[in-house]
Amino acid sequence: MQRIRLRYTKRGRLRFTSHRDFQRALERALRRSAVPMAYSAGFSPHPRISFANAAPTGSASEAEYVELALSAPRDVELLRAQLDESLPIGLDIIDAVEARTSNFTDRLEASLWELRLDGVDPDAARAAVAAFLAEESVEVQRQMKNGLRTFDARGAVVSLEVTESQVDAGVPALPESTTDIPAGRGCAILRLVVRHATPAVRPDDVLSGLRATADLALPVPAGVTRLAQGPLDEESGTVTDPFAPDRGAASALPSEEPESQPV
């Protein structure tokens, strides 16, 4: 059985798709692409598909992950291209590797988020960020299945800063479809690295913490995009590529080509 790990996006209006919406779209794409899926056993077999740490509904993302189990081997890049073509624009398969290591979900230790605060003065945002980071603990509340829960939004935050726009910083801009910020309107842009904890600390929780510690009010809802998720480099505080171990294991395999014999 071959296992393939895919990285996909949620862009533009498709950021409002739920986990189940994407699951249905992916299963249709798998059928259209005639992918030889492996199925579970029992009275109600279903495709063996594993999703990892999906972004909240309403958040855009450049780094969502899913793993497929196949009953017959397929070329990884060809499979990626076929699925990408079969999915709607905005749900894009942008990377794929053959799974050669275990415990993939354990590698998703942290996420890098971009928060676009339309109508917020960058200086006011810097002051609010400084006040938030100066606290040892910032309690926020969120409605969960079991009722209203209070938890610390500060402890999971690795870094939080106000940055220039991606273009001004020399970083390639996100596709236009990832944001609905009107052109010509200024906004503060926050970069947030947060550890994956229990309960999960979301960008909305950090925004609630900024409001609690510095009374930072947002005139319109923030535009939230997950830029990356994966292992956390504790020294630099950066989020690294979770596919790197699989690529490394693949490159370490011995070549299947026969060795040339001396004449």
Solvent accessible surface area in square Angstrom, and as a share of the most:
residue,aa,sasa,rsa
1,M,139,0.62
2,Q,21,0.09
3,R,80,0.29
4,I,0,0.00
5,R,4,0.01
6,L,0,0.00
7,R,57,0.21
8,Y,6,0.02
9,T,0,0.00
10,K,12,0.05
11,R,41,0.15
12,G,7,0.07
13,R,203,0.74
14,L,44,0.22
15,R,39,0.14
16,F,117,0.49
17,T,22,0.13
18,S,38,0.24
19,H,81,0.36
20,R,173,0.63
21,D,53,0.27
22,F,4,0.02
23,Q,60,0.26
24,R,126,0.46
25,A,9,0.07
26,L,0,0.00
27,E,43,0.19
28,R,108,0.40
29,A,0,0.00
30,L,6,0.03
31,R,160,0.58
32,R,146,0.53
33,S,16,0.10
34,A,79,0.61
35,V,13,0.08
36,P,37,0.23
37,M,19,0.09
38,A,11,0.09
39,Y,124,0.47
40,S,28,0.18
41,A,101,0.78
42,G,59,0.57
43,F,220,0.92
44,S,90,0.58
45,P,76,0.48
46,H,111,0.49
47,P,29,0.18
48,R,114,0.42
49,I,29,0.15
50,S,67,0.43
51,F,46,0.19
52,A,7,0.06
53,N,69,0.35
54,A,48,0.38
55,A,10,0.07
56,P,35,0.22
57,T,83,0.48
58,G,25,0.24
59,S,11,0.07
60,A,0,0.00
61,S,0,0.00
62,E,16,0.07
63,A,0,0.00
64,E,1,0.00
65,Y,5,0.02
66,V,3,0.02
67,E,32,0.14
68,L,1,0.00
69,A,7,0.05
70,L,0,0.00
71,S,74,0.48
72,A,41,0.31
73,P,111,0.70
74,R,52,0.19
75,D,89,0.46
76,V,32,0.19
77,E,100,0.45
78,L,91,0.45
79,L,0,0.00
80,R,47,0.17
81,A,41,0.32
82,Q,59,0.26
83,L,0,0.00
84,D,46,0.24
85,E,150,0.67
86,S,26,0.17
87,L,12,0.06
88,P,64,0.40
89,I,167,0.85
90,G,5,0.05
91,L,4,0.02
92,D,26,0.14
93,I,1,0.01
94,I,68,0.34
95,D,36,0.19
96,A,16,0.12
97,V,12,0.07
98,E,50,0.23
99,A,12,0.09
100,R,100,0.36
101,T,39,0.22
102,S,77,0.50
103,N,101,0.52
104,F,16,0.07
105,T,82,0.48
106,D,99,0.51
107,R,30,0.11
108,L,11,0.05
109,E,80,0.36
110,A,0,0.00
111,S,1,0.00
112,L,40,0.20
113,W,10,0.04
114,E,1,0.00
115,L,0,0.00
116,R,48,0.17
117,L,1,0.01
118,D,3,0.01
119,G,45,0.43
120,V,10,0.06
121,D,79,0.41
122,P,51,0.32
123,D,96,0.50
124,A,48,0.37
125,A,0,0.00
126,R,105,0.38
127,A,65,0.51
128,A,2,0.01
129,V,9,0.05
130,A,62,0.48
131,A,36,0.28
132,F,0,0.00
133,L,62,0.31
134,A,85,0.66
135,E,79,0.36
136,E,167,0.75
137,S,63,0.41
138,V,6,0.04
139,E,121,0.54
140,V,8,0.05
141,Q,110,0.49
142,R,42,0.15
143,Q,125,0.56
144,M,48,0.22
145,K,210,0.89
146,N,157,0.80
147,G,24,0.23
148,L,108,0.54
149,R,112,0.41
150,T,66,0.38
151,F,20,0.08
152,D,53,0.27
153,A,0,0.00
154,R,49,0.18
155,G,51,0.49
156,A,11,0.09
157,V,7,0.04
158,V,45,0.26
159,S,45,0.29
160,L,7,0.04
161,E,96,0.43
162,V,24,0.14
163,T,34,0.20
164,E,103,0.46
165,S,35,0.23
166,Q,14,0.06
167,V,103,0.59
168,D,106,0.55
169,A,63,0.49
170,G,67,0.65
171,V,69,0.39
172,P,113,0.71
173,A,61,0.48
174,L,42,0.21
175,P,53,0.33
176,E,160,0.72
177,S,57,0.37
178,T,5,0.03
179,T,43,0.25
180,D,91,0.47
181,I,41,0.21
182,P,64,0.40
183,A,107,0.83
184,G,89,0.86
185,R,121,0.44
186,G,61,0.59
187,C,25,0.15
188,A,1,0.01
189,I,10,0.05
190,L,0,0.00
191,R,49,0.18
192,L,0,0.00
193,V,12,0.07
194,V,2,0.01
195,R,89,0.33
196,H,62,0.28
197,A,49,0.38
198,T,132,0.76
199,P,24,0.15
200,A,53,0.41
201,V,12,0.07
202,R,100,0.37
203,P,4,0.02
204,D,93,0.48
205,D,6,0.03
206,V,0,0.00
207,L,15,0.07
208,S,29,0.19
209,G,0,0.00
210,L,1,0.00
211,R,121,0.44
212,A,73,0.57
213,T,43,0.25
214,A,40,0.31
215,D,116,0.60
216,L,17,0.08
217,A,72,0.56
218,L,48,0.24
219,P,86,0.54
220,V,55,0.32
221,P,121,0.76
222,A,23,0.18
223,G,25,0.24
224,V,16,0.09
225,T,4,0.02
226,R,7,0.02
227,L,25,0.12
228,A,23,0.18
229,Q,1,0.00
230,G,0,0.00
231,P,31,0.20
232,L,17,0.09
233,D,57,0.29
234,E,120,0.54
235,E,173,0.77
236,S,72,0.46
237,G,15,0.15
238,T,69,0.40
239,V,24,0.14
240,T,61,0.35
241,D,60,0.31
242,P,3,0.02
243,F,2,0.01
244,A,52,0.41
245,P,56,0.35
246,D,1,0.00
247,R,96,0.35
248,G,38,0.37
249,A,32,0.25
250,A,43,0.34
251,S,95,0.61
252,A,82,0.64
253,L,92,0.46
254,P,112,0.71
255,S,89,0.57
256,E,175,0.78
257,E,138,0.62
258,P,125,0.79
259,E,150,0.67
260,S,109,0.70
261,Q,143,0.64
262,P,126,0.79
263,V,203,1.16
